[in-house]
Amino acid sequence: MREKTTPGRLLTVPQTADRLNVGERFVRRLIAERRITFVRIGRHVRIPMDTLEAFISAGRVESDTTHRRAA
């Protein structure tokens, strides 16, 4: 049995939406706008797990703890 976090694993649109905590419509928009890499298997669309992780990392914004607001 394959482990769920295997980098070569392909996710369905609902699985991807669940992972991103968004709706399926948003994931389908990402696909339509070519903002995320996907694989077509016949009529089915799959998103590689490693691509999804890279997409999440690319959107990550690090906090800036050196800059404080005046009280």
N, CA, C and O of each residue as an XYZ file, in Angstrom:
284
protein
N       0.842     -1.196      0.000
C       0.000      0.000      0.000
C       0.877      1.246      0.000
O       1.861      1.313      0.738
N       0.531      2.226     -0.816
C       1.309      3.464     -0.902
C       0.963      4.396      0.229
O      -0.182      4.449      0.678
N       1.955      5.132      0.690
C       1.739      6.122      1.748
C       1.038      7.338      1.158
O       1.262      7.682     -0.002
N       0.195      7.988      1.947
C      -0.606      9.116      1.460
C       0.235     10.312      1.028
O      -0.213     11.078      0.176
N       1.412     10.503      1.565
C       2.220     11.674      1.231
C       3.299     11.372      0.198
O       4.255     12.138      0.076
N       3.175     10.294     -0.536
C       4.139      9.947     -1.565
C       4.211     11.068     -2.598
O       3.182     11.464     -3.146
N       5.431     11.596     -2.877
C       5.555     12.723     -3.815
C       4.972     12.456     -5.192
O       4.489     13.392     -5.828
N       4.995     11.221     -5.683
C       4.488     10.907     -6.998
C       2.986     10.686     -7.043
O       2.434     10.377     -8.099
N       2.335     10.839     -5.928
C       0.895     10.591     -5.842
C       0.121     11.646     -6.619
O       0.478     12.824     -6.609
N      -0.938     11.217     -7.289
C      -1.797     12.128     -8.035
C      -3.096     12.329     -7.260
O      -3.725     11.364     -6.825
N      -3.489     13.586     -7.092
C      -4.705     13.920     -6.353
C      -5.833     14.296     -7.303
O      -5.597     14.871     -8.366
N      -7.045     13.971     -6.916
C      -8.218     14.398     -7.667
C      -8.501     15.855     -7.332
O      -7.906     16.412     -6.410
N      -9.405     16.465     -8.078
C      -9.794     17.852     -7.796
C     -10.392     17.975     -6.392
O     -10.021     18.897     -5.666
N     -11.307     17.080     -5.976
C     -11.834     17.193     -4.613
C     -10.762     17.022     -3.535
O     -10.803     17.709     -2.515
N      -9.807     16.119     -3.744
C      -8.729     15.938     -2.776
C      -7.855     17.188     -2.699
O      -7.434     17.591     -1.615
N      -7.587     17.794     -3.845
C      -6.789     19.014     -3.887
C      -7.512     20.150     -3.178
O      -6.905     20.899     -2.412
N      -8.804     20.277     -3.435
C      -9.602     21.313     -2.786
C      -9.602     21.122     -1.277
O      -9.504     22.090     -0.523
N      -9.712     19.886     -0.844
C      -9.692     19.581      0.589
C      -8.343     19.949      1.201
O      -8.283     20.509      2.296
N      -7.274     19.635      0.497
C      -5.915     19.930      0.990
C      -5.689     21.439      1.116
O      -5.030     21.895      2.051
N      -6.234     22.211      0.174
C      -6.081     23.663      0.192
C      -7.156     24.358      1.040
O      -7.087     25.561      1.288
N      -8.142     23.580      1.473
C      -9.273     24.112      2.246
C     -10.037     25.178      1.444
O     -10.390     26.239      1.958
N     -10.275     24.856      0.181
C     -11.032     25.726     -0.722
C     -12.060     24.861     -1.450
O     -12.086     23.642     -1.279
N     -12.896     25.488     -2.252
C     -13.875     24.758     -3.037
C     -13.275     24.181     -4.311
O     -12.227     24.622     -4.784
N     -13.965     23.185     -4.852
C     -13.507     22.564     -6.101
C     -13.478     23.574     -7.238
O     -12.630     23.489     -8.127
N     -14.394     24.522     -7.211
C     -14.450     25.532     -8.271
C     -13.147     26.327     -8.346
O     -12.678     26.640     -9.440
N     -12.554     26.658     -7.187
C     -11.292     27.387     -7.159
C     -10.173     26.554     -7.787
O      -9.362     27.072     -8.555
N     -10.135     25.268     -7.456
C      -9.106     24.381     -8.025
C      -9.279     24.291     -9.534
O      -8.298     24.337    -10.277
N     -10.510     24.163     -9.986
C     -10.754     24.096    -11.434
C     -10.352     25.398    -12.128
O      -9.905     25.378    -13.275
N     -10.510     26.531    -11.435
C     -10.077     27.813    -11.995
C      -8.550     27.849    -12.101
O      -8.011     28.325    -13.100
N      -7.852     27.348    -11.078
C      -6.388     27.277    -11.133
C      -5.934     26.456    -12.339
O      -4.969     26.806    -13.019
N      -6.641     25.370    -12.586
C      -6.315     24.499    -13.721
C      -6.601     25.219    -15.036
O      -5.763     25.216    -15.938
N      -7.769     25.830    -15.151
C      -8.163     26.516    -16.390
C      -7.218     27.666    -16.720
O      -6.920     27.920    -17.887
N      -6.749     28.361    -15.679
C      -5.834     29.493    -15.878
C      -4.379     29.056    -15.949
O      -3.481     29.891    -16.053
N      -4.144     27.742    -15.892
C      -2.797     27.165    -15.956
C      -1.896     27.712    -14.842
O      -0.696     27.903    -15.042
N      -2.487     27.960    -13.668
C      -1.715     28.466    -12.527
C      -1.146     27.328    -11.691
O      -0.325     27.558    -10.803
N      -1.581     26.095    -11.972
C      -1.063     24.916    -11.285
C      -0.893     23.807    -12.322
O      -1.713     23.660    -13.228
N       0.165     23.041    -12.180
C       0.438     21.951    -13.111
C      -0.537     20.808    -12.858
O      -0.847     20.485    -11.711
N      -1.011     20.206    -13.927
C      -1.933     19.081    -13.799
C      -1.632     18.040    -14.852
O      -0.886     18.292    -15.799
N      -2.217     16.870    -14.681
C      -2.031     15.749    -15.589
C      -3.408     15.302    -16.064
O      -4.333     15.165    -15.263
N      -3.541     15.077    -17.360
C      -4.789     14.542    -17.896
C      -4.610     13.037    -18.097
O      -3.637     12.577    -18.695
N      -5.570     12.299    -17.584
C      -5.603     10.854    -17.788
C      -6.969     10.579    -18.408
O      -7.964     10.391    -17.709
N      -6.987     10.561    -19.729
C      -8.266     10.472    -20.422
C      -9.043     11.754    -20.180
O      -8.559     12.846    -20.478
N     -10.247     11.622    -19.640
C     -11.070     12.788    -19.318
C     -10.803     13.310    -17.912
O     -11.285     14.378    -17.535
N     -10.036     12.554    -17.145
C      -9.795     12.898    -15.750
C      -8.605     13.839    -15.597
O      -7.643     13.778    -16.363
N      -8.689     14.705    -14.598
C      -7.604     15.643    -14.296
C      -7.053     15.286    -12.922
O      -7.811     15.070    -11.977
N      -5.741     15.225    -12.819
C      -5.088     14.930    -11.552
C      -3.988     15.948    -11.296
O      -3.359     16.447    -12.230
N      -3.765     16.249    -10.036
C      -2.725     17.197     -9.643
C      -1.656     16.421     -8.865
O      -1.962     15.792     -7.852
N      -0.405     16.463     -9.335
C       0.661     15.772     -8.605
C       0.859     16.389     -7.217
O       0.836     17.610     -7.063
N       1.054     15.536     -6.215
C       1.227     15.994     -4.842
C       2.417     16.947     -4.719
O       2.328     17.954     -4.017
N       3.534     16.643     -5.395
C       4.710     17.512     -5.291
C       4.441     18.886     -5.915
O       4.976     19.891     -5.446
N       3.624     18.936     -6.959
C       3.239     20.211     -7.569
C       2.388     21.025     -6.606
O       2.565     22.238     -6.488
N       1.470     20.363     -5.921
C       0.621     21.050     -4.957
C       1.454     21.615     -3.808
O       1.228     22.744     -3.373
N       2.413     20.834     -3.320
C       3.289     21.307     -2.244
C       4.106     22.519     -2.702
O       4.300     23.461     -1.934
N       4.582     22.497     -3.948
C       5.337     23.636     -4.492
C       4.433     24.865     -4.623
O       4.874     25.983     -4.357
N       3.185     24.670     -5.027
C       2.223     25.762     -5.156
C       1.985     26.406     -3.792
O       1.947     27.631     -3.676
N       1.827     25.579     -2.768
C       1.619     26.085     -1.409
C       2.854     26.847     -0.936
O       2.734     27.935     -0.373
N       4.030     26.284     -1.159
C       5.281     26.936     -0.739
C       5.496     28.264     -1.449
O       5.992     29.217     -0.847
N       5.130     28.336     -2.721
C       5.311     29.569     -3.490
C       4.447     30.705     -2.946
O       4.796     31.876     -3.089
N       3.330     30.362     -2.328
C       2.440     31.379     -1.789
C       2.713     31.739     -0.338
O       2.054     32.610      0.229
N       3.687     31.065      0.257
C       3.986     31.286      1.670
C       4.633     32.656      1.881
O       5.550     33.040      1.156
N       4.147     33.374      2.869
C       4.689     34.680      3.232
C       5.239     34.559      4.650
O       4.507     34.244      5.588
N       6.512     34.808      4.790
C       7.154     34.714      6.106
C       6.806     35.933      6.942
O       6.644     37.035      6.416
N       6.692     35.729      8.238
C       6.382     36.846      9.126
C       7.632     37.696      9.347
O       8.760     37.208      9.273
N       7.406     38.957      9.617
C       8.485     39.892      9.872
C       8.385     40.310     11.337
O       7.605     41.201     11.673
N       9.160     39.682     12.203
C       9.075     39.957     13.636
C       9.905     41.148     14.046
O       9.807     41.589     15.191
N      10.732     41.696     13.144
C      11.574     42.829     13.501
C      10.821     44.150     13.367
O      11.237     45.161     13.933
N       9.740     44.148     12.637
C       8.964     45.360     12.399
C       7.754     45.378     13.330
O       6.856     44.545     13.208
N       7.738     46.332     14.262
C       6.635     46.386     15.219
C       5.817     47.645     15.010
O       6.324     48.680     14.577
N       4.546     47.528     15.328
C       3.663     48.688     15.255
C       3.858     49.565     16.479
O       4.177     49.071     17.560
N       3.668     50.860     16.310
C       3.719     51.786     17.449
C       2.469     51.593     18.280
O       1.365     51.461     17.752
N       2.659     51.578     19.589
C       1.515     51.327     20.478
C       0.753     52.559     20.791
O      -0.234     52.505     21.525
